[in-house]
Amino acid sequence: MKPTNMIIAVVLLISGHLIAQPAPDFTIEGHGDLYVLHNTDNTVRVIAARNNGNVLDTTLVQLPENLKFHYFAAAPDSGIDFEFQLHKRIKHSWRQEKPEKTLVVADLHGQLDAFVAFLKGNGVVNDNLEWVYGKNQLLILGDILDRGRNDNGIMWLVYKLEKEAEDAGGRLDFILGNHEDLVLRDDIRYVHEEHLIFAAKAGIPYADLYASHSELGRWIRDSYLILVVGDNLFVHAGLHPKITEKKYKIGEINELGWRFIGIPTEAKKELHRRNELLFGDSGPLWYRGLASDAERHSPLKSEDLDKVLEYYDAARIIVGHTEVDEVDWRYNGRVIAVNVRHYRNFGKHRTAGLLIEGDNYFTVNYTGDKVKLNK
């Protein structure tokens, strides 16, 4: 990278001692783990995995404008890497007009290779992982985090594409899932063990890497629980009629989401009386009755679904969370379930997501083949 006249002090944490030195360049790499934390003194701490397995722990006294980050997937043979810069959170209205195309995917759970194939195959990005989807929309229904090794990489790629989409006149929207809430409130039972090994090496609790003062932690917390695009209502898990009986408006649900996401469950209830139902089994993060075939999840009655749709002025609800073999209609087209098992479906000629073009709905796979959904 070309030298600059600006003098930026970099403070390296080496053997417990802070050593100030000029920054050799303005690109910071991370291999499978890369985190940016904003300190109270306005310095920025970057914690990342080096390609040799060691930990880079660097504090930037001032952020240069041309600072770039370079993420490399944890699997060295994947060939997946990309650069990005920090930017302000881009947030659209929770009620939007339909674009020409909306591409929907859910519950990626760290399957970066599947996500990249899905994006390339459906014309969202080019080989350099740059947005080429124009004024169209990519919508992700939560649960990027947990389980898979490269969930951190998916988060950064979504973060990067959000800005590129906006610059192109398109939209990228991310809806919160229950696993984002779990990580933010320090429930680490589903975290890939390699992340915990990294965090231990770095000497920082894993949840602190997504704390409210971290770049990704801030980004996640500033996301919606529900989004309406045209006559489609998008939510991670679903909505029980109890939510409409208690008259939860979409604006209220989204505000309570960004105010209380990541706070321990009992504390949520104590802080606001409306949180107990909202963040429980009937709410948008956990309810399974719209997509589950299992009796223990008590599938929602058709007439109760009609009440939910009428209350929110929507024609259908599109959900993730509950695993299905293939993207599929439910309730005669009033529900579409999109949470396929990417770890299993990827690499096979199976569905990966949903494409909405005007009034037409298609299942799509990782190479962009599409099949029209029939009610």
C-alpha positions in Angstrom: 0.0 0.0 0.0 1.3 3.5 -0.8 2.9 5.4 2.1 1.0 8.4 3.5 2.1 11.6 5.2 -0.3 11.0 8.0 1.4 9.6 11.1 -0.7 7.0 12.8 0.5 5.4 16.0 -0.1 1.8 16.4 0.1 0.2 19.9 1.0 -3.4 19.8 0.3 -5.6 22.9 3.4 -7.7 23.2 4.0 -9.8 26.2 1.8 -7.6 28.3 3.6 -4.3 27.3 2.3 -1.5 25.1 4.8 -0.5 22.4 4.0 2.5 20.2 5.3 2.3 16.6 4.4 3.8 13.2 1.9 1.7 11.3 3.7 -0.3 8.5 0.6 -0.3 6.4 -3.2 0.1 6.7 -4.4 -3.4 6.0 -5.1 -5.7 8.9 -5.7 -9.4 8.2 -7.8 -11.9 10.1 -7.9 -15.7 9.4 -11.2 -17.1 10.7 -11.5 -14.6 13.5 -11.4 -10.8 13.2 -12.9 -8.3 15.7 -13.0 -4.6 16.1 -13.6 -3.0 19.5 -14.1 0.7 20.2 -12.6 1.8 23.4 -13.9 4.6 25.7 -10.8 6.7 25.0 -11.7 6.7 21.2 -8.9 4.2 20.4 -9.8 1.1 18.4 -8.6 -2.3 19.4 -8.4 -5.0 16.7 -8.1 -8.7 17.7 -7.5 -11.1 14.9 -6.1 -14.6 14.1 -2.9 -14.7 12.1 -2.4 -17.2 9.4 0.1 -19.1 11.7 -2.5 -19.4 14.5 -1.1 -16.7 16.7 -3.2 -13.7 17.9 -2.8 -10.1 16.7 -3.9 -7.7 19.3 -3.4 -4.1 18.1 -4.7 -0.8 19.3 -5.1 2.0 16.8 -4.8 5.5 18.4 -6.5 7.0 15.3 -8.2 5.3 12.4 -6.7 6.2 9.0 -9.3 6.8 6.4 -7.8 4.2 4.1 -7.7 1.5 6.7 -8.8 -1.8 5.3 -9.5 -5.2 6.8 -8.8 -8.5 4.9 -10.8 -11.5 6.1 -9.6 -15.0 5.1 -11.9 -18.0 5.7 -10.6 -20.4 8.3 -10.3 -23.3 5.9 -7.2 -22.4 3.9 -8.3 -24.5 0.9 -11.6 -22.6 0.5 -10.0 -19.8 -1.4 -12.5 -17.3 0.1 -11.2 -13.9 1.2 -12.3 -10.3 0.9 -11.5 -6.8 1.9 -13.7 -4.3 3.6 -13.7 -0.9 5.4 -15.7 0.2 8.4 -18.8 2.2 7.8 -21.8 3.5 9.6 -24.8 1.2 10.0 -27.2 1.4 7.1 -30.8 1.0 8.2 -33.9 1.0 6.0 -37.5 1.5 7.0 -39.1 -1.6 8.4 -41.9 -1.2 5.9 -40.6 -1.1 2.3 -41.8 -1.2 -1.3 -41.0 -4.3 -3.3 -37.9 -4.0 -5.5 -37.7 -5.9 -8.8 -36.1 -8.8 -7.1 -35.7 -9.9 -3.4 -33.5 -12.9 -2.7 -34.0 -14.5 0.7 -31.8 -16.9 2.7 -31.9 -18.0 6.3 -29.9 -19.7 9.1 -26.4 -19.7 7.4 -24.7 -20.8 10.7 -21.2 -20.2 9.6 -21.4 -22.0 6.2 -19.5 -19.3 4.4 -18.7 -21.5 1.4 -22.4 -22.2 0.9 -23.2 -18.5 1.3 -20.6 -17.4 -1.3 -21.8 -20.0 -3.8 -25.4 -18.9 -3.2 -24.4 -15.2 -3.8 -22.4 -16.0 -6.9 -24.8 -18.5 -8.4 -27.7 -16.0 -8.0 -25.9 -13.0 -9.4 -25.5 -11.0 -6.2 -21.7 -10.8 -6.2 -18.9 -11.3 -8.8 -15.8 -13.4 -8.3 -14.3 -10.7 -6.1 -17.3 -10.8 -3.8 -18.4 -7.3 -4.9 -22.1 -6.4 -5.1 -23.4 -6.6 -8.7 -27.1 -7.0 -7.8 -28.0 -3.5 -8.7 -31.1 -2.0 -7.2 -32.4 -5.4 -6.0 -32.5 -6.7 -2.4 -30.8 -9.4 -0.4 -32.6 -10.3 2.8 -31.1 -12.6 5.5 -33.5 -14.0 8.1 -31.1 -14.3 11.0 -28.9 -17.0 12.6 -25.6 -16.2 10.9 -23.8 -16.9 14.2 -23.1 -20.2 16.0 -22.4 -23.7 14.9 -20.2 -23.2 11.8 -16.5 -22.1 11.9 -16.9 -19.1 9.5 -19.8 -17.3 11.0 -17.5 -14.3 11.8 -16.7 -14.2 8.1 -20.3 -14.2 7.0 -21.0 -11.3 9.4 -18.2 -9.3 7.8 -19.2 -10.2 4.3 -22.8 -9.1 5.0 -21.5 -5.9 6.7 -19.4 -5.2 3.6 -22.2 -5.9 1.1 -24.6 -3.7 3.0 -22.5 -0.6 2.1 -22.0 -1.7 -1.5 -25.7 -2.4 -2.0 -26.6 1.0 -0.7 -24.0 2.7 -3.0 -25.6 0.8 -6.0 -29.1 1.8 -5.0 -30.0 -1.7 -3.8 -30.7 -3.0 -0.3 -29.3 -5.6 2.0 -31.4 -6.2 5.1 -30.5 -8.5 8.0 -33.2 -9.7 10.5 -32.1 -10.8 14.0 -32.2 -14.5 14.8 -32.3 -16.3 18.2 -28.6 -17.3 17.8 -27.5 -13.7 17.6 -29.4 -13.0 20.8 -27.8 -16.1 22.4 -24.2 -15.0 21.6 -24.9 -11.4 22.6 -26.1 -12.5 26.0 -23.1 -14.8 26.5 -24.8 -18.2 25.9 -21.9 -19.9 24.1 -23.1 -23.5 24.0 -23.5 -23.5 20.2 -20.3 -21.6 19.4 -17.7 -23.4 17.3 -14.9 -24.6 19.6 -12.2 -23.0 17.4 -13.7 -19.6 18.3 -13.4 -20.4 22.0 -9.8 -21.5 21.5 -9.0 -18.2 19.8 -10.8 -16.2 22.5 -8.8 -18.0 25.2 -5.5 -17.3 23.4 -6.5 -13.6 23.1 -7.4 -13.5 26.8 -10.9 -12.2 26.2 -14.3 -13.8 26.8 -15.9 -14.8 23.4 -19.1 -12.7 24.1 -16.9 -9.6 24.6 -15.9 -9.9 21.0 -19.5 -9.1 20.1 -20.1 -6.7 23.0 -22.0 -3.4 22.5 -18.7 -1.5 22.0 -17.6 -3.9 19.2 -18.2 -3.0 15.5 -20.1 -6.2 14.8 -21.9 -6.1 18.2 -23.2 -2.6 17.4 -24.2 -3.7 13.9 -26.1 -6.7 15.1 -27.9 -4.9 17.9 -29.1 -2.2 15.5 -31.1 -4.7 13.4 -34.8 -5.4 13.1 -36.9 -8.3 14.4 -39.5 -7.9 11.6 -39.5 -6.4 8.2 -42.3 -5.9 5.7 -41.6 -5.7 2.0 -44.7 -5.1 -0.1 -47.2 -7.6 1.2 -44.6 -10.0 2.6 -43.8 -10.1 6.3 -40.3 -11.4 7.1 -39.4 -12.7 10.5 -36.8 -15.2 11.7 -39.0 -17.7 13.5 -42.7 -16.8 13.4 -45.5 -15.1 15.3 -48.0 -16.7 17.5 -51.5 -15.1 17.6 -50.8 -14.2 21.2 -48.6 -11.4 19.8 -51.5 -9.9 17.9 -53.9 -10.4 20.7 -51.6 -8.3 22.9 -51.5 -5.8 20.1 -47.8 -5.7 19.4 -47.2 -3.3 16.5 -44.3 -3.9 14.2 -42.7 -0.6 15.3 -42.9 -1.6 18.9 -41.5 -5.1 18.3 -38.5 -3.6 16.4 -37.8 -0.9 19.0 -37.9 -3.5 21.9 -35.6 -5.6 19.8 -32.8 -3.1 19.4 -33.2 -1.9 23.0 -33.1 -5.3 24.7 -31.4 -7.8 22.3 -28.5 -9.5 24.0 -29.7 -8.8 27.6 -30.2 -11.9 29.7 -33.7 -13.3 29.5 -34.7 -12.6 33.1 -33.3 -9.1 32.9 -35.3 -8.5 29.7 -38.5 -9.4 31.6 -37.7 -7.1 34.5 -36.7 -4.2 32.3 -40.0 -4.1 30.3 -43.2 -6.0 30.9 -43.8 -6.5 27.2 -40.6 -8.5 26.8 -41.7 -11.7 28.5 -44.0 -12.6 25.6 -42.0 -11.0 22.9 -38.8 -12.9 23.6 -40.4 -16.1 24.6 -41.6 -19.2 22.7 -44.4 -17.2 21.0 -42.3 -14.4 19.7 -40.3 -13.7 16.5 -37.1 -15.3 17.7 -38.4 -18.7 18.8 -41.9 -19.5 17.6 -42.0 -22.7 15.4 -45.7 -23.2 14.8 -45.6 -21.8 11.2 -43.1 -24.3 9.8 -42.9 -27.3 12.0 -44.5 -30.6 11.2 -43.9 -31.9 14.7 -46.9 -32.1 17.0 -44.8 -30.9 20.0 -44.6 -27.5 18.4 -48.4 -27.2 17.9 -48.7 -26.1 14.3 -50.8 -22.9 14.0 -54.4 -23.2 13.0 -55.2 -21.8 9.6 -57.8 -19.4 11.0 -55.3 -18.1 13.6 -52.7 -17.5 10.8 -55.4 -15.4 9.0 -55.7 -13.2 12.1 -52.0 -12.6 12.3 -51.8 -11.7 8.6 -54.8 -9.4 8.8 -53.4 -7.6 11.9 -50.1 -6.9 10.1 -51.7 -6.2 6.7 -49.6 -8.9 5.0 -50.4 -11.6 2.5 -47.9 -14.1 3.7 -45.1 -14.7 6.3 -41.7 -15.8 5.3 -39.7 -17.6 8.0 -36.5 -19.3 8.9 -35.5 -20.9 12.2 -37.3 -24.3 11.8 -35.4 -26.6 9.5 -37.1 -27.9 6.4 -35.7 -30.2 3.7 -36.4 -27.8 0.9 -37.8 -24.3 0.6 -41.5 -24.8 0.6 -45.0 -23.3 0.7 -47.1 -23.8 3.8 -50.7 -23.0 4.5 -51.7 -22.8 0.9 -49.0 -20.2 0.1 -49.5 -17.9 3.2 -46.3 -19.1 4.8 -42.9 -19.8 3.1 -40.3 -21.8 5.1 -36.7 -21.1 3.9 -34.4 -22.6 6.6 -32.8 -25.4 4.8 -29.8 -27.3 6.2 -27.0 -25.6 4.2 -24.4 -27.9 5.6 -26.3 -30.7 3.9 -27.9 -29.1 0.9 -24.8 -27.3 -0.4 -22.9 -29.3 -3.0 -26.1 -31.0 -4.1 -28.8 -30.0 -6.4 -31.1 -28.8 -3.6 -32.8 -25.6 -2.6 -30.9 -22.8 -0.8 -33.2 -19.8 -0.7 -36.2 -18.0 -2.1 -36.4 -15.5 -5.0 -39.3 -13.1 -5.3 -39.8 -11.4 -8.7 -42.9 -9.3 -8.8 -45.8 -11.6 -7.9 -43.8 -14.8 -8.6 -42.0 -16.9 -6.1 -39.2 -19.3 -6.9 -37.0 -21.7 -5.0 -33.3 -21.2 -6.0 -30.3 -23.4 -5.4 -26.6 -22.5 -5.0 -26.0 -22.3 -8.8 -29.0 -20.0 -9.5 -31.4 -22.6 -10.9 -34.9 -21.6 -10.1 -38.2 -23.4 -9.9 -41.5 -21.7 -9.5 -43.3 -22.4 -6.2 -46.8 -23.9 -6.5 -49.4 -23.5 -3.8 
